[in-house]
Amino acid sequence: MAELLIKQAELYNEARPSYPPELFEFIASKTPCQDLAWDVGTGSGQAARSLAGIYKNVIATDTSSKQLALAPRLPNVRYQHAPPTMSAAKLECNIAPQSSIDIVTVATFLHWFDLPRFYQQVKWVLKKPHGVMAAWSYTMPEVNDKVDVVFQHFYDNVAGPYWEPARKLWDDKYRTIDFPFEPVDGAHHTGTFQFVTARLMDIDHFFSIHKIMVSLSNS
């Protein structure tokens, strides 16, 4: 996956949708301490930038050094090139000590991970008992019925046969993804939770988003 994104890093950085402030306010309300966040698969730093406005320090990692080079430089964000999985010794050396992180976040990338190995790492670094794991993704952009039906046909019937199998988890809006964590305080389940954001864009920007989707479908 990293190799595919390297080829489209600049386009990905320019066109990838941002996330609503309400999302970050929600997850921050579930972490009693806001000292350290780890954003995994940060790409070019869309989520890390928002986390930096809430948490004292943010570690933002990705397998693509080219994507990291495009991320915004902020005084409390440490960007680091990192492999998808690491040993406990590597985690402590490169990320943080055991039980030291308030929240681990994954924005629009969880479905590409080796989940059992990744979750093992998450449980090792999170604070006990109040550390939080939060993963989210945007869904298909909706414009109006006439536009949406055309794009849905393209997505299902033209690009669909080329999607990686893991993409099905994204299509299902993470409702079927394995997520072996307890609900956060005040919630009776681990998700999914829905947030809505509206964005004004021209036709070129709209098509740029879909170019990303096409590039990710080619293997």
C-alpha positions in Angstrom: 0.0 0.0 0.0 2.8 2.4 0.8 4.3 1.9 -2.6 1.0 2.9 -4.3 0.8 6.0 -2.1 4.3 7.1 -2.8 3.4 7.4 -6.5 0.5 9.7 -5.7 1.8 11.5 -2.6 1.4 15.0 -3.8 -2.0 14.4 -5.2 -3.0 12.6 -2.1 -1.8 15.5 0.1 -3.7 18.1 -2.0 -7.0 16.2 -2.4 -7.5 14.1 0.7 -10.5 15.4 2.7 -10.0 16.9 6.1 -11.9 15.6 9.2 -14.5 17.6 11.2 -13.4 19.3 14.4 -16.2 17.6 16.2 -14.5 14.3 15.7 -11.4 15.4 17.5 -13.4 17.0 20.3 -15.2 13.7 20.8 -12.1 11.5 21.0 -10.3 14.1 23.2 -13.2 14.0 25.6 -12.6 10.3 26.2 -8.9 10.7 27.2 -8.5 11.9 30.8 -4.9 13.0 30.1 -3.9 14.7 26.9 -0.1 14.4 27.0 0.8 12.1 24.2 -0.9 10.9 21.0 0.4 8.4 18.4 -1.1 8.9 14.9 -0.3 5.7 12.9 -0.4 5.8 9.1 -0.4 9.6 9.3 0.3 10.1 5.6 0.8 13.8 5.1 -0.4 14.7 8.5 -4.1 15.6 8.2 -5.1 14.0 11.5 -1.8 14.8 13.2 -2.3 18.5 12.6 -5.7 18.5 14.4 -4.4 16.3 17.2 -1.6 18.8 17.8 -4.1 21.4 18.7 -5.3 19.2 21.6 -2.5 17.0 22.8 0.8 18.3 24.2 2.8 16.0 21.9 2.0 13.9 18.9 4.1 11.2 17.3 3.0 10.7 13.7 4.4 7.7 11.8 4.1 6.3 8.3 5.8 3.8 6.0 6.1 6.5 3.3 8.9 9.0 3.7 7.6 10.9 0.7 4.2 11.4 2.4 5.9 12.5 5.6 7.9 15.1 3.7 4.7 16.8 2.7 3.3 17.0 6.3 3.0 20.4 8.1 5.8 21.1 10.5 4.5 21.8 14.0 6.5 22.3 17.2 4.7 19.5 19.1 4.6 16.9 16.3 7.4 14.4 15.7 7.1 12.8 12.3 8.9 9.4 11.9 9.3 6.9 9.2 8.3 3.5 10.7 7.6 0.0 9.5 4.0 -1.3 9.8 4.9 -3.6 12.8 7.7 -3.4 15.4 9.0 -5.4 18.3 8.5 -4.2 21.8 12.1 -3.0 21.9 11.7 -1.1 18.7 8.4 0.4 19.9 10.1 1.7 23.1 13.1 3.0 21.1 11.3 4.6 18.2 7.8 5.4 19.5 7.3 5.5 23.3 7.8 3.5 26.4 5.2 0.9 27.5 1.9 2.3 28.9 2.8 5.9 28.1 0.5 6.9 25.3 -3.0 8.5 25.9 -4.4 7.8 22.5 -3.5 5.9 19.4 -5.3 7.1 16.2 -5.6 5.7 12.7 -7.3 7.9 10.1 -8.5 6.1 7.0 -5.9 3.3 7.0 -6.8 0.7 9.6 -8.2 -1.7 7.0 -4.7 -2.1 5.5 -3.0 -3.2 8.7 -2.1 -6.7 9.9 -4.7 -6.2 12.7 -3.7 -8.8 15.3 -0.1 -7.6 15.3 -1.0 -4.0 15.2 -3.5 -4.3 18.1 -0.8 -6.1 20.1 1.4 -3.0 19.7 -1.4 -0.7 20.6 -2.2 -2.5 23.8 1.5 -2.4 24.7 1.9 1.4 24.4 -1.4 2.6 25.7 -1.7 3.9 29.2 -3.6 1.6 31.6 -6.5 1.7 32.3 -7.5 4.9 30.4 -5.6 4.7 27.1 -7.9 5.0 24.0 -7.6 3.5 20.6 -9.6 5.5 17.9 -9.9 4.7 14.2 -12.0 6.4 11.7 -12.4 7.0 8.0 -14.3 9.2 5.6 -16.9 7.6 3.3 -17.9 8.2 -0.3 -18.5 11.9 -0.9 -22.2 12.7 -1.6 -23.2 15.5 -3.9 -26.8 14.9 -5.1 -28.8 12.0 -6.4 -27.8 12.5 -10.1 -24.1 12.7 -9.4 -24.0 10.1 -6.7 -25.6 7.4 -8.9 -23.0 7.9 -11.6 -20.1 7.7 -9.3 -21.5 4.7 -7.4 -21.7 2.8 -10.7 -18.1 3.7 -11.5 -17.0 2.7 -8.0 -18.9 -0.7 -7.9 -18.6 -1.8 -11.5 -15.5 -0.2 -13.0 -13.1 0.2 -10.1 -14.7 -2.4 -7.9 -13.1 -5.5 -9.4 -9.6 -4.1 -8.7 -10.0 -3.2 -5.1 -7.9 -5.1 -2.6 -10.0 -7.5 -0.4 -9.3 -5.3 2.7 -11.2 -2.5 1.0 -14.4 -4.3 1.9 -13.9 -3.3 5.5 -13.9 0.4 4.4 -17.0 -0.2 2.3 -18.7 -1.5 5.4 -17.7 1.7 7.2 -15.7 -0.4 9.7 -18.9 -1.9 11.1 -17.4 -5.4 10.5 -13.8 -4.8 11.4 -12.2 -6.6 14.3 -11.9 -4.1 17.1 -10.9 -5.9 20.4 -11.3 -3.0 22.8 -13.7 -2.0 25.5 -16.1 0.9 25.0 -14.9 4.3 26.3 -16.6 5.9 29.2 -20.2 7.0 28.5 -20.5 4.7 25.5 -22.3 1.3 25.3 -20.4 0.1 22.3 -17.1 0.7 20.4 -18.7 2.2 17.4 -19.3 3.1 14.8 -20.0 6.8 15.5 -20.9 9.1 12.7 -19.8 12.6 12.0 -20.8 14.7 9.0 -18.7 17.4 7.3 -19.6 19.6 4.3 -17.1 21.0 1.9 -17.3 23.3 -1.1 -15.1 22.3 -4.0 -14.8 22.8 -7.7 -15.1 20.0 -10.2 -11.3 19.6 -10.5 -11.0 19.0 -6.8 -13.9 16.6 -6.8 -12.2 14.5 -9.6 -8.9 14.7 -7.8 -10.5 12.8 -4.8 -11.6 10.1 -7.2 -8.2 9.9 -8.9 -6.8 8.9 -5.4 -9.4 6.1 -5.2 -8.5 4.9 -8.7 -4.8 4.9 -7.9 -5.4 2.9 -4.7 -7.4 0.3 -6.7 -4.4 -0.6 -8.9 -2.1 -3.3 -7.7 
